Amino acid sequence: MEEKESKEVIDLREIAKKVWAKRRLFLKVWVVTLIVSVAWIFPQPRTFETSVTLAPEASGDVSEGTIGSLASSFGINLGNMVNNDAIYPLLYPDVVSSNDFIVGLFDIPVKTIDGQLETDYLTYLVKYQKICFWDYPQIWLHKFMENFKSKADRQPIGAVGKVDPYRLSRKEEILVDKLRKTISCSVDKKTDVITINVADQDPLICATLCDSVRERLQNFIISYRTSKARNDVDFYSRLANESHLEYKRAMKKYSTFCDTHREVILQAVQSQRDELENEVQMKFQTYTVINTQLDAAKAKVQERTPAFTILQNASVPSKPSQPKRMLFVIAMLFLSTFVTGVVVCRKYLMSFL
């Protein structure tokens, strides 16, 4: 019984002998794998990544103390539950990936790190992106197929002024989707900390785009949080202008009446003068009250404007992040060695099944 169990154990020395006997095969596989891996991975353009981290001020009264800490430990932010914003921090990634936001990045001025190119980001994406040599047949095929497409689909990107996010052509949709994949935004559910990651082929353009995304997201948050207060300011500004004009008209009417009836002592004239004077005082009081409300609305705008703390600024990356060339080649060599070993020892290994 013990002898039968010993035979069922895989003998590593037997496997080593079989592998050593096929060492030339392994050498050939390694050479072929190395050549194919290098030919595949090295022509691919390298991309750089950078990120920025910021923490916006809460828009509502955030629950503090023991209950808030306990809820935070379970990944629940009570601040989001009590604030009345329709667009709360967890929706910021959807804002960044929206067509309006992505198209708004096309007009960003960019400059390559070598200083040889300075243009807008849309032109850089369309004309100056590096591609692999095996992508050229696909590009030529697309150009050939364009002859059979409709006039709207053949229209070049941004041919009619700026790109319209509400009516994208097929080419513009592909470009927006491509840019959407290079920009990612995430929000920590516990702390509301926003992290923005951007990837690009040029390190300086990568940092420029990341900082622009951060700035435009901040502007969006500020614009949204202060929209109602700014509408109140506009409303009270119009009322203040109208009440000021009415006050000036009433004052002019009162002054003209007093000048034309300076020496008249009739009671009817005095009554009319008192009536005009009361009207002036009423208009002035109305103007004063509206100005007070206007100042309060302006203060509300400042109160609603969130402050941002940038925890980590965007920086120009010094090393490319993708693709990992050496790791890819090593992984392919390891995989080819494993597969070849299984093929060489398959008969021996099948005997144990």
One Martini backbone bead per residue (centre of mass of N, CA, C, O) as a GRO file, in nm:
protein
  353
    1MET     BB    1   0.058   0.062  -0.022
    2GLU     BB    2   0.305   0.254   0.007
    3GLU     BB    3   0.410   0.204  -0.282
    4LYS     BB    4   0.161   0.325  -0.428
    5GLU     BB    5   0.181   0.613  -0.304
    6SER     BB    6   0.472   0.679  -0.412
    7LYS     BB    7   0.382   0.671  -0.719
    8GLU     BB    8   0.174   0.923  -0.691
    9VAL     BB    9   0.420   1.094  -0.668
   10ILE     BB   10   0.578   1.356  -0.785
   11ASP     BB   11   0.878   1.364  -0.969
   12LEU     BB   12   1.105   1.617  -0.992
   13ARG     BB   13   1.347   1.473  -1.125
   14GLU     BB   14   1.196   1.382  -1.377
   15ILE     BB   15   1.119   1.662  -1.475
   16ALA     BB   16   1.409   1.775  -1.494
   17LYS     BB   17   1.506   1.575  -1.710
   18LYS     BB   18   1.302   1.655  -1.932
   19VAL     BB   19   1.380   1.952  -1.944
   20TRP     BB   20   1.686   1.912  -2.004
   21ALA     BB   21   1.639   1.754  -2.272
   22LYS     BB   22   1.471   2.039  -2.372
   23ARG     BB   23   1.662   2.296  -2.373
   24ARG     BB   24   1.652   2.390  -2.670
   25LEU     BB   25   1.352   2.451  -2.676
   26PHE     BB   26   1.358   2.667  -2.459
   27LEU     BB   27   1.553   2.856  -2.606
   28LYS     BB   28   1.371   2.907  -2.851
   29VAL     BB   29   1.128   3.017  -2.696
   30TRP     BB   30   1.274   3.258  -2.567
   31VAL     BB   31   1.358   3.400  -2.824
   32VAL     BB   32   1.078   3.434  -2.948
   33THR     BB   33   0.945   3.576  -2.707
   34LEU     BB   34   1.138   3.816  -2.697
   35ILE     BB   35   1.085   3.926  -2.980
   36VAL     BB   36   0.776   3.954  -2.963
   37SER     BB   37   0.761   4.131  -2.710
   38VAL     BB   38   0.932   4.365  -2.810
   39ALA     BB   39   0.767   4.418  -3.074
   40TRP     BB   40   0.503   4.488  -2.908
   41ILE     BB   41   0.585   4.696  -2.664
   42PHE     BB   42   0.786   4.924  -2.776
   43PRO     BB   43   0.590   5.080  -2.988
   44GLN     BB   44   0.434   5.169  -2.759
   45PRO     BB   45   0.314   5.429  -2.616
   46ARG     BB   46   0.391   5.630  -2.358
   47THR     BB   47   0.259   5.695  -2.031
   48PHE     BB   48   0.144   5.948  -1.810
   49GLU     BB   49   0.094   6.011  -1.453
   50THR     BB   50  -0.137   6.211  -1.256
   51SER     BB   51  -0.233   6.381  -0.943
   52VAL     BB   52  -0.513   6.517  -0.749
   53THR     BB   53  -0.589   6.646  -0.415
   54LEU     BB   54  -0.911   6.736  -0.266
   55ALA     BB   55  -1.095   6.939  -0.016
   56PRO     BB   56  -1.408   7.025   0.036
   57GLU     BB   57  -1.635   7.212   0.165
   58ALA     BB   58  -1.900   7.181   0.335
   59SER     BB   59  -2.250   7.260   0.270
   60GLY     BB   60  -2.324   7.149   0.548
   61ASP     BB   61  -2.416   7.014   0.844
   62VAL     BB   62  -2.191   6.829   1.011
   63SER     BB   63  -2.175   6.555   1.182
   64GLU     BB   64  -2.070   6.516   1.511
   65GLY     BB   65  -1.899   6.305   1.697
   66THR     BB   66  -1.989   5.993   1.778
   67ILE     BB   67  -2.190   5.943   1.546
   68GLY     BB   68  -2.009   6.039   1.313
   69SER     BB   69  -1.776   5.837   1.367
   70LEU     BB   70  -1.943   5.578   1.344
   71ALA     BB   71  -2.045   5.624   1.054
   72SER     BB   72  -1.760   5.648   0.923
   73SER     BB   73  -1.670   5.349   0.989
   74PHE     BB   74  -1.919   5.253   0.776
   75GLY     BB   75  -1.921   5.467   0.526
   76ILE     BB   76  -2.090   5.714   0.654
   77ASN     BB   77  -2.211   6.036   0.552
   78LEU     BB   78  -2.391   6.270   0.721
   79GLY     BB   79  -2.348   6.522   0.543
   80ASN     BB   80  -2.503   6.406   0.291
   81MET     BB   81  -2.782   6.369   0.446
   82VAL     BB   82  -2.819   6.691   0.534
   83ASN     BB   83  -2.779   6.796   0.266
   84ASN     BB   84  -2.943   6.990  -0.016
   85ASP     BB   85  -2.787   6.885  -0.246
   86ALA     BB   86  -2.812   6.747  -0.563
   87ILE     BB   87  -2.489   6.776  -0.586
   88TYR     BB   88  -2.291   6.556  -0.460
   89PRO     BB   89  -1.978   6.425  -0.431
   90LEU     BB   90  -2.055   6.137  -0.566
   91LEU     BB   91  -2.120   6.305  -0.854
   92TYR     BB   92  -1.849   6.415  -0.970
   93PRO     BB   93  -1.765   6.190  -1.172
   94ASP     BB   94  -2.009   6.250  -1.361
   95VAL     BB   95  -1.925   6.536  -1.430
   96VAL     BB   96  -1.642   6.471  -1.557
   97SER     BB   97  -1.783   6.257  -1.776
   98SER     BB   98  -1.918   6.465  -1.922
   99ASN     BB   99  -1.955   6.630  -2.214
  100ASP     BB  100  -1.925   6.921  -2.118
  101PHE     BB  101  -1.657   6.882  -1.966
  102ILE     BB  102  -1.483   6.755  -2.190
  103VAL     BB  103  -1.520   6.976  -2.409
  104GLY     BB  104  -1.400   7.207  -2.220
  105LEU     BB  105  -1.089   7.090  -2.266
  106PHE     BB  106  -1.011   7.161  -2.570
  107ASP     BB  107  -0.912   7.481  -2.506
  108ILE     BB  108  -0.652   7.404  -2.381
  109PRO     BB  109  -0.342   7.512  -2.330
  110VAL     BB  110  -0.051   7.351  -2.465
  111LYS     BB  111   0.279   7.198  -2.375
  112THR     BB  112   0.553   7.052  -2.438
  113ILE     BB  113   0.845   6.955  -2.280
  114ASP     BB  114   1.029   7.043  -2.544
  115GLY     BB  115   0.878   7.308  -2.688
  116GLN     BB  116   0.766   7.231  -2.997
  117LEU     BB  117   0.464   7.247  -2.876
  118GLU     BB  118   0.182   7.492  -2.919
  119THR     BB  119  -0.153   7.433  -2.820
  120ASP     BB  120  -0.441   7.285  -2.828
  121TYR     BB  121  -0.585   6.995  -2.716
  122LEU     BB  122  -0.738   6.912  -2.971
  123THR     BB  123  -0.501   6.924  -3.171
  124TYR     BB  124  -0.325   6.724  -3.018
  125LEU     BB  125  -0.516   6.478  -3.041
  126VAL     BB  126  -0.550   6.473  -3.359
  127LYS     BB  127  -0.219   6.526  -3.462
  128TYR     BB  128  -0.001   6.436  -3.194
  129GLN     BB  129  -0.049   6.138  -3.162
  130LYS     BB  130   0.074   5.841  -3.080
  131ILE     BB  131   0.129   5.540  -3.272
  132CYS     BB  132   0.112   5.237  -3.395
  133PHE     BB  133   0.197   5.069  -3.682
  134TRP     BB  134  -0.063   4.869  -3.672
  135ASP     BB  135  -0.278   5.117  -3.703
  136TYR     BB  136  -0.269   5.207  -4.003
  137PRO     BB  137  -0.465   5.012  -4.147
  138GLN     BB  138  -0.712   5.114  -3.987
  139ILE     BB  139  -0.697   5.407  -4.081
  140TRP     BB  140  -0.718   5.351  -4.385
  141LEU     BB  141  -0.993   5.210  -4.364
  142HIS     BB  142  -1.149   5.451  -4.251
  143LYS     BB  143  -1.094   5.640  -4.488
  144PHE     BB  144  -1.233   5.460  -4.698
  145MET     BB  145  -1.519   5.446  -4.548
  146GLU     BB  146  -1.589   5.756  -4.564
  147ASN     BB  147  -1.701   5.751  -4.861
  148PHE     BB  148  -1.978   5.591  -4.740
  149LYS     BB  149  -2.058   5.822  -4.576
  150SER     BB  150  -2.189   6.072  -4.439
  151LYS     BB  151  -2.149   6.407  -4.414
  152ALA     BB  152  -2.147   6.423  -4.099
  153ASP     BB  153  -1.922   6.198  -4.058
  154ARG     BB  154  -1.701   6.352  -4.246
  155GLN     BB  155  -1.673   6.565  -4.054
  156PRO     BB  156  -1.459   6.741  -3.902
  157ILE     BB  157  -1.322   6.834  -3.619
  158GLY     BB  158  -1.440   7.143  -3.560
  159ALA     BB  159  -1.548   7.276  -3.832
  160VAL     BB  160  -1.784   7.437  -3.663
  161GLY     BB  161  -1.599   7.550  -3.471
  162LYS     BB  162  -1.701   7.432  -3.198
  163VAL     BB  163  -1.776   7.184  -2.995
  164ASP     BB  164  -2.083   7.015  -2.962
  165PRO     BB  165  -2.217   6.844  -2.692
  166TYR     BB  166  -2.520   6.803  -2.827
  167ARG     BB  167  -2.360   6.750  -3.128
  168LEU     BB  168  -2.200   6.477  -3.210
  169SER     BB  169  -1.991   6.326  -3.387
  170ARG     BB  170  -1.835   6.038  -3.441
  171LYS     BB  171  -1.548   6.147  -3.392
  172GLU     BB  172  -1.614   6.303  -3.130
  173GLU     BB  173  -1.706   6.060  -2.966
  174ILE     BB  174  -1.436   5.910  -2.972
  175LEU     BB  175  -1.273   6.138  -2.837
  176VAL     BB  176  -1.437   6.156  -2.574
  177ASP     BB  177  -1.397   5.860  -2.487
  178LYS     BB  178  -1.090   5.871  -2.473
  179LEU     BB  179  -1.074   6.100  -2.259
  180ARG     BB  180  -1.249   5.958  -2.040
  181LYS     BB  181  -1.026   5.728  -1.989
  182THR     BB  182  -0.788   5.940  -1.890
  183ILE     BB  183  -1.014   6.035  -1.683
  184SER     BB  184  -1.029   6.034  -1.323
  185CYS     BB  185  -1.283   6.020  -1.057
  186SER     BB  186  -1.274   6.027  -0.695
  187VAL     BB  187  -1.464   5.953  -0.386
  188ASP     BB  188  -1.461   5.962  -0.055
  189LYS     BB  189  -1.709   5.856   0.158
  190LYS     BB  190  -1.589   5.963   0.435
  191THR     BB  191  -1.423   6.254   0.338
  192ASP     BB  192  -1.462   6.381   0.035
  193VAL     BB  193  -1.216   6.317  -0.122
  194ILE     BB  194  -1.061   6.429  -0.418
  195THR     BB  195  -0.955   6.231  -0.706
  196ILE     BB  196  -0.733   6.308  -0.981
  197ASN     BB  197  -0.671   6.135  -1.290
  198VAL     BB  198  -0.404   6.153  -1.543
  199ALA     BB  199  -0.338   6.063  -1.888
  200ASP     BB  200  -0.033   6.091  -2.096
  201GLN     BB  201   0.229   6.124  -2.330
  202ASP     BB  202   0.283   6.398  -2.184
  203PRO     BB  203   0.391   6.529  -1.889
  204LEU     BB  204   0.304   6.831  -1.910
  205ILE     BB  205   0.017   6.783  -2.020
  206CYS     BB  206  -0.074   6.611  -1.785
  207ALA     BB  207  -0.050   6.834  -1.566
  208THR     BB  208  -0.225   7.047  -1.707
  209LEU     BB  209  -0.486   6.880  -1.723
  210CYS     BB  210  -0.519   6.820  -1.422
  211ASP     BB  211  -0.536   7.118  -1.330
  212SER     BB  212  -0.783   7.188  -1.509
  213VAL     BB  213  -0.981   6.988  -1.387
  214ARG     BB  214  -0.967   7.100  -1.103
  215GLU     BB  215  -1.055   7.392  -1.167
  216ARG     BB  216  -1.331   7.320  -1.310
  217LEU     BB  217  -1.453   7.173  -1.070
  218GLN     BB  218  -1.445   7.406  -0.875
  219ASN     BB  219  -1.620   7.598  -1.046
  220PHE     BB  220  -1.866   7.418  -1.046
  221ILE     BB  221  -1.913   7.404  -0.741
  222ILE     BB  222  -1.935   7.708  -0.695
  223SER     BB  223  -2.165   7.762  -0.896
  224TYR     BB  224  -2.370   7.574  -0.761
  225ARG     BB  225  -2.364   7.672  -0.458
  226THR     BB  226  -2.418   7.997  -0.569
  227SER     BB  227  -2.669   8.025  -0.753
  228LYS     BB  228  -2.895   8.130  -0.564
  229ALA     BB  229  -2.740   8.374  -0.448
  230ARG     BB  230  -2.690   8.509  -0.727
  231ASN     BB  231  -2.989   8.543  -0.797
  232ASP     BB  232  -3.046   8.729  -0.558
  233VAL     BB  233  -2.854   8.953  -0.641
  234ASP     BB  234  -2.988   9.017  -0.911
  235PHE     BB  235  -3.266   9.083  -0.799
  236TYR     BB  236  -3.178   9.312  -0.595
  237SER     BB  237  -3.040   9.488  -0.807
  238ARG     BB  238  -3.293   9.557  -0.969
  239LEU     BB  239  -3.452   9.676  -0.733
  240ALA     BB  240  -3.244   9.896  -0.660
  241ASN     BB  241  -3.253  10.047  -0.929
  242GLU     BB  242  -3.556  10.107  -0.932
  243SER     BB  243  -3.572  10.252  -0.652
  244HIS     BB  244  -3.369  10.475  -0.726
  245LEU     BB  245  -3.530  10.598  -0.958
  246GLU     BB  246  -3.783  10.660  -0.791
  247TYR     BB  247  -3.644  10.845  -0.589
  248LYS     BB  248  -3.541  11.053  -0.798
  249ARG     BB  249  -3.820  11.131  -0.905
  250ALA     BB  250  -3.940  11.223  -0.637
  251MET     BB  251  -3.723  11.437  -0.573
  252LYS     BB  252  -3.764  11.607  -0.830
  253LYS     BB  253  -4.064  11.670  -0.785
  254TYR     BB  254  -4.026  11.807  -0.509
  255SER     BB  255  -3.822  12.027  -0.595
  256THR     BB  256  -3.997  12.158  -0.814
  257PHE     BB  257  -4.232  12.234  -0.632
  258CYS     BB  258  -4.075  12.414  -0.430
  259ASP     BB  259  -3.965  12.620  -0.644
  260THR     BB  260  -4.263  12.704  -0.760
  261HIS     BB  261  -4.370  12.730  -0.426
  262ARG     BB  262  -4.217  12.927  -0.225
  263GLU     BB  263  -4.450  13.179  -0.154
  264VAL     BB  264  -4.673  12.979  -0.093
  265ILE     BB  265  -4.960  12.962   0.166
  266LEU     BB  266  -5.136  12.746   0.086
  267GLN     BB  267  -5.279  12.459   0.202
  268ALA     BB  268  -5.277  12.288  -0.056
  269VAL     BB  269  -4.979  12.321  -0.112
  270GLN     BB  270  -4.872  12.203   0.155
  271SER     BB  271  -5.004  11.927   0.123
  272GLN     BB  272  -4.859  11.849  -0.138
  273ARG     BB  273  -4.576  11.876  -0.021
  274ASP     BB  274  -4.611  11.660   0.202
  275GLU     BB  275  -4.675  11.430   0.009
  276LEU     BB  276  -4.404  11.436  -0.146
  277GLU     BB  277  -4.224  11.398   0.102
  278ASN     BB  278  -4.339  11.119   0.182
  279GLU     BB  279  -4.264  10.982  -0.082
  280VAL     BB  280  -3.960  11.018  -0.055
  281GLN     BB  281  -3.930  10.863   0.213
  282MET     BB  282  -4.046  10.596   0.109
  283LYS     BB  283  -3.840  10.550  -0.121
  284PHE     BB  284  -3.593  10.556   0.065
  285GLN     BB  285  -3.672  10.317   0.245
  286THR     BB  286  -3.690  10.110   0.020
  287TYR     BB  287  -3.398  10.143  -0.076
  288THR     BB  288  -3.267  10.063   0.195
  289VAL     BB  289  -3.386   9.778   0.224
  290ILE     BB  290  -3.280   9.662  -0.044
  291ASN     BB  291  -2.979   9.713   0.019
  292THR     BB  292  -2.971   9.526   0.262
  293GLN     BB  293  -3.048   9.268   0.101
  294LEU     BB  294  -2.812   9.284  -0.097
  295ASP     BB  295  -2.587   9.253   0.114
  296ALA     BB  296  -2.688   8.978   0.217
  297ALA     BB  297  -2.658   8.828  -0.055
  298LYS     BB  298  -2.354   8.874  -0.086
  299ALA     BB  299  -2.283   8.727   0.176
  300LYS     BB  300  -2.404   8.454   0.084
  301VAL     BB  301  -2.206   8.396  -0.139
  302GLN     BB  302  -1.958   8.381   0.046
  303GLU     BB  303  -2.075   8.157   0.228
  304ARG     BB  304  -2.124   7.942  -0.019
  305THR     BB  305  -1.831   7.949  -0.076
  306PRO     BB  306  -1.605   7.716  -0.116
  307ALA     BB  307  -1.334   7.565   0.027
  308PHE     BB  308  -1.004   7.456  -0.079
  309THR     BB  309  -0.796   7.168  -0.018
  310ILE     BB  310  -0.478   7.096  -0.129
  311LEU     BB  311  -0.310   6.797  -0.079
  312GLN     BB  312  -0.233   6.746  -0.399
  313ASN     BB  313  -0.049   6.835  -0.650
  314ALA     BB  314   0.028   6.873  -0.962
  315SER     BB  315   0.280   6.686  -1.145
  316VAL     BB  316   0.558   6.619  -1.324
  317PRO     BB  317   0.636   6.336  -1.455
  318SER     BB  318   0.936   6.125  -1.481
  319LYS     BB  319   0.772   5.855  -1.525
  320PRO     BB  320   0.636   5.608  -1.678
  321SER     BB  321   0.347   5.392  -1.641
  322GLN     BB  322   0.293   5.320  -1.950
  323PRO     BB  323   0.429   5.053  -2.022
  324LYS     BB  324   0.562   4.759  -1.870
  325ARG     BB  325   0.814   4.628  -2.025
  326MET     BB  326   0.978   4.435  -1.839
  327LEU     BB  327   0.735   4.293  -1.710
  328PHE     BB  328   0.622   4.184  -1.974
  329VAL     BB  329   0.864   4.015  -2.065
  330ILE     BB  330   0.886   3.840  -1.810
  331ALA     BB  331   0.598   3.726  -1.821
  332MET     BB  332   0.630   3.588  -2.099
  333LEU     BB  333   0.865   3.403  -2.020
  334PHE     BB  334   0.719   3.257  -1.793
  335LEU     BB  335   0.478   3.154  -1.961
  336SER     BB  336   0.641   2.997  -2.176
  337THR     BB  337   0.779   2.807  -1.975
  338PHE     BB  338   0.526   2.677  -1.859
  339VAL     BB  339   0.398   2.573  -2.122
  340THR     BB  340   0.641   2.403  -2.216
  341GLY     BB  341   0.656   2.222  -1.965
  342VAL     BB  342   0.374   2.098  -1.999
  343VAL     BB  343   0.423   1.977  -2.280
  344VAL     BB  344   0.670   1.798  -2.208
  345CYS     BB  345   0.505   1.667  -1.934
  346ARG     BB  346   0.220   1.552  -2.010
  347LYS     BB  347   0.250   1.243  -1.993
  348TYR     BB  348   0.343   1.233  -1.698
  349LEU     BB  349   0.096   1.396  -1.581
  350MET     BB  350  -0.137   1.206  -1.694
  351SER     BB  351  -0.071   0.957  -1.505
  352PHE     BB  352  -0.214   1.114  -1.243
  353LEU     BB  353  -0.528   1.122  -1.357
   0.00000   0.00000   0.00000
